[in-house]
């Protein structure tokens, strides 16, 4: 096992792999790219993305995506990932999983941003110089080098200890928490002709899941909507409604929580870089 002191940033342009393409993973990728990393995001096939307009996920479908002025393009082969690292025109999004991406060579930074709230975590530390896990289930020093707490009331960096378990609460929008989400009534094929940003009314049918109607839970605008034509598990969040009719379009700008988590992730990286640099300087003397 590597210790913290063994993290010494590479002299070359560092490579970052972000597991996940959701809005939090995309905010993290945005911060890392502007910090000088070559970034590739790996789609989690078990978690269809809800807030697609705030994430880079759609690049794999449409061929292009943009978040906060940063563009993303699909990479279907390792050579395309490597070309993207060289050209640095934006981040890359791939359907290749971590096992495939390990063929890139030594990864400088690996961030698990899939936000699998209740899934068992494995030790990913052997796969990169520095590993960071976001959200419930991670223990620093056991699964990852550093963990990042993502609960809104406690977002921050953990160099030891475990992140909080999932509590099932959602940050309220105009007082609406969990009730602003429409969930899959069963496992099956999800279809919808609605679009993110559409105005909907409470109980309006916005799609079908295995031929069962799924209705808007509130009146407002669709902030999130899983792309139609995919198989989904029961209880997956299929749509999110922002009830604030007179507010700025929340589906166009990343939320405060996602940005705070991204900032905490970058803080973790810089802290570990400083530790590595200090250790290297001490060894030199």
N, C-alpha and C positions, 0 to 999 in steps of 0.2 A: 504494500500500500504506500502511496505517496503521502508525505506530510506537507503542511502548508509551506514550509521552507523550500520545498522542491519546485514550487511554481515560479519559474523564471520566464518572463515573456520572451518570445522569439524575436530575433532581430529582423526577420522578414515581416511582411504584412501579415498580421495574425488572422487566423481562420476561426470563425465562430459558426457553430451549428446550433440552431434553435429548433427544438422539438415542439411542434405545434404551429398552427397558422391562424389562431384566433386573434381577437383584438389585443389581448395582453401580449401574446407572443410577437405580434406585429409592432407594438409600441417598443418592446425590448429590442427587436431587430433594428428599428429606426434609430434608437439611441446608440446601439453598437456600431452601426454603419458610420454614423457621424463621429464616433470615437476612433475610427480608423480600421475597423475590422472588415474583412470580407465576410459576408453573411449569407447563409443559405438556411431557409426554413423548411422543415420536413413535415408534411401533412400527416396528421393523425387520422387514419381511416376509420377509427371507431367513434370519432367526435365531429359530426358535421358542424360547420361554423355557423353561428347565429348572426353575429354582427358583421356581416360580410363587407359592408361599406367602410368599416373601420379596420379591416384586416387585408392582408395580402393574399388571402386564400384564392380569390377569384382569378388570380393570374394563371392558375392551372386550367381554368375553363375558358377564359376569354383571351388569354395570351398576354394580358397586361393588367396591372393594378397599381393604384397610387394611394398612399397614405401620408398625410402631412407633407406633401411635396416630394416624397421619395417614391420612386417607381420600383416595381417588381416585375420580373419576367420568369417564365417557367424554365426549368432545367430538367430534361428527361434523361440525361446521361451525365456521367462524371466529367466528361470533357467539357460539357456546357457549364458545369459548376466552376471548373478551373478557369475557363475563359471569362466567366463573370468576375472571378476574383481579380483577374488581370485588368479587365476593362473598367471595373468599378463604376459602372453606369447606374447601379442600384443594387437591390438585393435580389436573391433568386429564391424561387419556391419550387419544391420538388415533391413527387410522390414516393421517392426512394426513402427507405427507412434507414435507421442508424447503422445497421449492419452493412448496408451498401455504401454509406458515406464514409465508413471507416477506411475504405480503400483509397480515400484522398491522401492518407498518410496521417501524421500526427495532427490532431485537432487541438488548437490552443484553448478554445473555450467551448464548453457544451452546456447549454441551458435547457433544462426540461421545463417548458412552459405549456405543457398540454393541459394542465389543470384538471387532471383526473381526480376528482374529489375523494373518491373512496377506493380507488384501485391500489393494490399492493405495489410498493416501490422496490426497485432493485438497486444495487450498488452500481452506479455508472462512473465511478471515479477512475477505473482503469482505462477509460476510453478517451481521456483528454487531459491536458495539463491542468486545467481548472474546470470544475463542474459546479453548477448552481441549480438548485431545485426550487421551483416556485409553487407555493400553496401547500395544502394539507398533505400529510403523510411523509414529509421529508425530515430526516435528522442529519444535521451537519456532523460530519465525521463518520457517518454510517452509510448513508446513501450517496451523499454529495459532499464536496468540500465546504460549501456555504449554502445555507437555505435562505429563502426570502419569504417572510410572512406576508400573505396577501389579504388577510381579513382587514376590511376598511379601517377598523378602529386600532389596528396594530401593525400596519405596513412597516417593514424594516428588515434589516440584515441580521441573520443569526449565524455566528461563527461556531456556536455550539448549541446543543439542545434541539428540540423538535418544533415544527410549526403547529399551529392550532388545528384541531380536527375541524372538518366542515360543519358549520352550524346551520346551514340551510337558509340563512337570511340574505336578503338582497338590499343593496343601498337604495333607499326610497327615492322615487321621482314624483314630486308633487304628492307625497304621502303614500304612493303605491309601491309596494315591495314585491313579494312573490306573486301577488295577484295580477301583475302586469304581463305575465308570461302565459302563453298557450303551450300546452304539452301534448305529446303524442298519446292518444288514448290506448294505443296498442302498438305492437311491432308491425311494420309493413312499409309499403311504398308510399312516400310523401309526394304529393303533387300540389302545385299552387300556381296561379296566374297573377298573384299579387306581387307588388314590388316594394322594396324598402323605401320609406318616405311616403307611401300611400296613406291617405287619411281613411280610417276605418271607424265603424261604430260598434259599440258593444253588441255581442252575439251575432255579428255579421260573419258569414262563413268565408274564410280566407284560404281554405285548402282542404284536401282530403288525405286521410291516413288510412291505407288499406280500405278505401271506400267509405270510411267514417268521417263525417264532417268535423272540421276543426274551426271553432269560432274565435273571433277577436274577444279577449277577456275584458277590454275597456274601450272607450272611445278615445281616439287620439291618432297619432301617426306611428306607422311601423318603424321602429328603431332597428329591429333585427328580424330576419326571416331566413330560415334554412332554405337553400336552393332546392327547388323541386326536382323530382326524378331520382331521388336517392332513397335507399332503404334505411329506416331509422328504428332504433329500439323504443320500447314503451317508456313513457315518461320523459323522453328527451324534450328539451325546450325547442319548440318549432318557430315561435314568433314572440316578439317583445313589442309592447305598445308603450309609447311615451305619451302620457295623458296631458302634457303641457302644450296646449294648442297654440298659445301665443309666444312660446319660447323660441330661441334659436334652434335650428334643426340639429338635434342631438345625434343624428345618424351620419353627420358629416364631419364631426370632430371627435377624436378619442375622449373618453370620459376621464375625469380626474383620477379615479382609482387606477386605471390602466397606466396613466402617465406616472403616477406615484410609484407603482410597482416597477416600471421601467427605470425610473431614476434610482430606486433602491438596488436594482440589479447592477446598474452601472457603478454605483457606489461600492458594491461588493467586489466588482472586478478591479476597480482602482485601489481598493484596500489591499487586495491580494497581490496586485502588481507592486505596490509599495513594500509589502512584506518581502516579496521575492527579490526586489531590487536591493533592499537593505541587507538581506542575507547574502546576496552575491557580493556586495561591497565589503561585508564583514569577512567573507572568505578570502577576498583579495588581499586583505591586510593580515 
